């Protein structure tokens, strides 16, 4: 039997090769889309953006951040930490703002803030894993339904055909079902992964994780829907968001810069003018990424300064 190791391949190397291939594909797509883009129309769309959808998107962003910050509350509950809900909620807000812009590198801020509260590295890592699991559990369900139902159709030049994307959706639903089945099992509650012990949550806890994650993903879709002012139906928009998140799960690009734009322009470019779509994505990044980060930075520095003042 021929194994991957005999070919000099390992999973990390396969992941790097797949990432490189997707980056090349995305770069080719991005260059082609940018060459055809109506830059003047995009600039006019940004300048003439009405205030109402911007304020609605801002309100939905606040709701999304509040939901995501509650993931840390779940993590502390699962680990058994009693730190005060207000403190944990603020940490969740700050770390989410950094996480959207910096990607996995933002985990350092979460470790720093929790360790300032006297939480050890292992417990902090456990909380962080719960937030990640919560986010992706809802994604498995929502993306699985969106892809399986074919709410979005990939263009002919995409590396994934419509039938293959539908199969991916079914696989994601099966994986989500397996996760719930493991949480419902009473025979084995702990697992050893690379020398570390992982404790599975209860089924009730997993369902709560899924509900919160679904709420957050739907809120993000609603933000984009508000910014596009109904130019694209909610279903295809959700499908494009799920496809973008799936691509970013493979291609680690901070903030999804470039990847998100390629996916949305490729999948939805036939339903709405590219200039209008890109203007909405620019507004989306400003409201969901830039503004929260500008708020999170002084908040984090204030916590650091307070900690130093107390220490001295």
N, C-alpha and C positions, 0 to 999 in steps of 0.2 A: 504493500500500500504506500503510495506516494504522499508524503506529508509536506506541509508548507515549509518546515524547517529545512527539508532537503533542497528546496529551491532557494534557500537563503532568505526566506520571508518570515516575518513575525507580525503579530497584530500591530505593534507600534509602527513598523515600517509600512505595512499595508495602509494604515491610517494616514501616514505622511504622504504616500503616493496618491491616495484618493484625494487628500486635501489639495495637493499640487495640481491634480487633474481638474478638480472643480474650480480652483483659482484661475487656471488657464482658460477654462470654458467661460467663467464669469467675466474675465478680463476681455475676451473676444466679444462677448455679448455686450458688455458695457461700452466698449469703443464703438461698436456698430450703432447702439442706441443713442449715444451722445452725438454721433455724426448726423443722425437724422432728427435730432431734437430741435424743436422750435425754441431757441433760447430767448428770443424777444417775447414770445408768448408766455414762457415760464416767468420771466421777470415781471411782465404785466400782471400775471395771475397772482404773484406774491404781493406786489404793491397794492393791488386792488382787492385784497382778501377782505371780506366783510367781517365785522367784529363778532357777530353772533356765533358763528361756528367756532371761532377761536376761543371765546369764553366757554362755550359748551365743551370743547375739547379740554380746556384747562380744568373744568370741574370734573370731567371723567378721569383725567389724569390723577387728580387728588384722590378720587375714589380707588383707582387702580393701585396707587402707592399705599393707601391704607390697607387694602386687601393683602398686598404682597408683604407689608410689614408684619401682618398677623402670622405669616409663616414662621417668623422667629418666635412668636408666642407659642406656636405648636411645638417648635423644636425644644424650647425650654421645658415645656410640659412633658414631652416625651423623655427628656434626659433627667427630669426631676429637679430642675433649677428654680429657685425662688428669688428672683431679682427685682421684682416689681414690674408690673405691666407697662407702666409709662416709660421706664428706662429701656426695656426690651423693644418697645414699639419705636422709640426714637432711633435705636441702633438699626432696626430693620429698615427704617426710612432712609437713613444715611447710607447704609450699605447697598440698598437697592439703587440709589442714585449713582453711586460709584460703580456698581456692577454693570449697569446698562452701558456705561461709557468705556469701562476698562476691561470688562469680561472677567474671567477667572482670577486675574491679578488683583481684583478688588477684595478677594478673600482676606488679604492682609489687614484691611481696615476692620473687618469683622473680628478677627483674632485680637487685634490691638484693643478694640473697645471692650470686648468681653473679658480679656485678661486684666484690663483696668478695674473691672468689677470683681476680680479675684477668681475668675473662672479659669480652670486649667485648659491646656491646649487640647487634650483628648475630648473633654466635654464640649469645648467650642467647636471642634471638628464634627462632633455628633450633631450639634444644633445646625451647623452649616449643611450637613448631609440631609437633614430633615427638610430644610428649605429647598434644596435642590430636588429632592424626591417629590415634594409637594408640587413644585412648578411643573415637573415633567410628567407626573401622574395625570394631571388634567390634560396636558398636551396629548398624551397617548390616546385618551378617550376622544377628545375633540378632533384631533388630526385624523384619527382612525375613522371617525364618522364622516368627516369632510372628504377624505380621499376615497373611502369606500363608496360614498354616494356620488362621487364625481361632480362635486359642486364647482370645480375648476378644471379646465382642460389644458394640458400642457401644449405649447406650440410644436409644430412638426420637427423643428431643429433642436428640441430639448433632448438631453441624454436619457430622460425617463419618459416612456410613452404613457398614454392614458391608462392602458390596461395594467402596466407595471405599477403605476402610482396607485391604482385601485387595490392591487395586491398588497402594496405597502400598507395601505389603510387597514385592510383586513388583518395583516400581521400585527399592526399596532394595537388593534382591538383585542387580539388574542393575547398579546403581551400584557395589556392592562388587566384582562380577565385573570391571567396567571398571577399577577401581583395581588389582586383581591383574594384569590383562592389561597395564596400563601398566608396572607394576613388573617384569613378565616380559619386556617388550620390551627389546631390545638396541640399537635404532636411535636412540632419543632418550631420554637420561637426565636432561637438564636442561630446565627450562621457565622462561620469563620471565613473571612475574606482577607487574604494576604496577611495573616497573623493577627487580624483585628476582629473583634467580636461585634457583630451587628445584631441588634435586637429588633425583630419585626413588630410593628405596631398592631393594635387590634383592628378588626375589620371596621368597627365604628370610627376609629381614628383615621384609617385610610380613606373612608368615605368622606369624612370632614376635609381631609387634605384635598381630595378630588373636587369637592364642591367649591372650595376657596380658589383652587387653581382654575377651574372652569370660569368662575366669576371674573378672575383677573384677565384671562385670555379674551373673554367676551367684551370686557371693558376696553381693552386695547383695540379690538376690532371696532368697537363703537366710536373710539376716538378718531380712527381713520375714516369711518363712515361719516362722522360729523364734518371732518375737514374736507371730504370730497363732496359734501352737500347733496348726498343721494345720487351722485352720478354713477355709482356702481352699487349693485345689489349687495346686501349684507352677506349672502352665502358665498359668492365668488371672492369677496373681500376677505372673508374668514379663511377660505381655502388658500388664498395667496399668502396670508399671514402664517398659516401653518406650514406651507411649503418653504417660506423664508426661514422660519424657525428650524425646520428640519435641515436645511442647508447650513445654517449656522451651527448646528450641533456637530457637523463634520468639519466645516471650515471655521477655525477660530479666528475671527476678525473682530477686534474690539468695537462694540457698538453696531456690529453688522454693517459697517460703512461700505457701500458699494454693492454688497451681496443683496441686501434688502431691496435696493433700487432696481437691480437687474431682475430679480424675481418678480417684483410687482409690475415693472414695465413689460416684461415678457408675457406674463399671464393676463394682465388687465389692459395692455396697450390697445387692444382691439375694441374695448368697451368705452374708453374715455381718452381724451386727448393727452398725449404724453406730457405736454407742458403743464396741464392741470394736475395730472397725477403726480408729477415730480414736485410741483409747488406744494401739494398737500403733504408729501413726504418730507419736504424741507420744514414745513410748519410743524409736522409731527415730531421731527427731531428737536426742533427748538423748544417745543412745549414739554415733551416727555423726557428729553435727555439734558439739554443745555440748562434750562431754567432750574430744574431740580438739583443739578450738579452745582450750580452757582449758590444755591441755598445750602446744600449739604457741606460744601467746603468750609464756610465759616462756622457751621454748627460743629463739625468735627474738630476744628481748631479750638473752638470754645471749650469743648470737652477736654482736649489735651491741656489747655491752659489752666482749667480748673483743677485738673489732676496734679499739675506741677505746683500750683499754689497750695493745695492741701498737703502735698508731700513736703514742701518747704516749711 
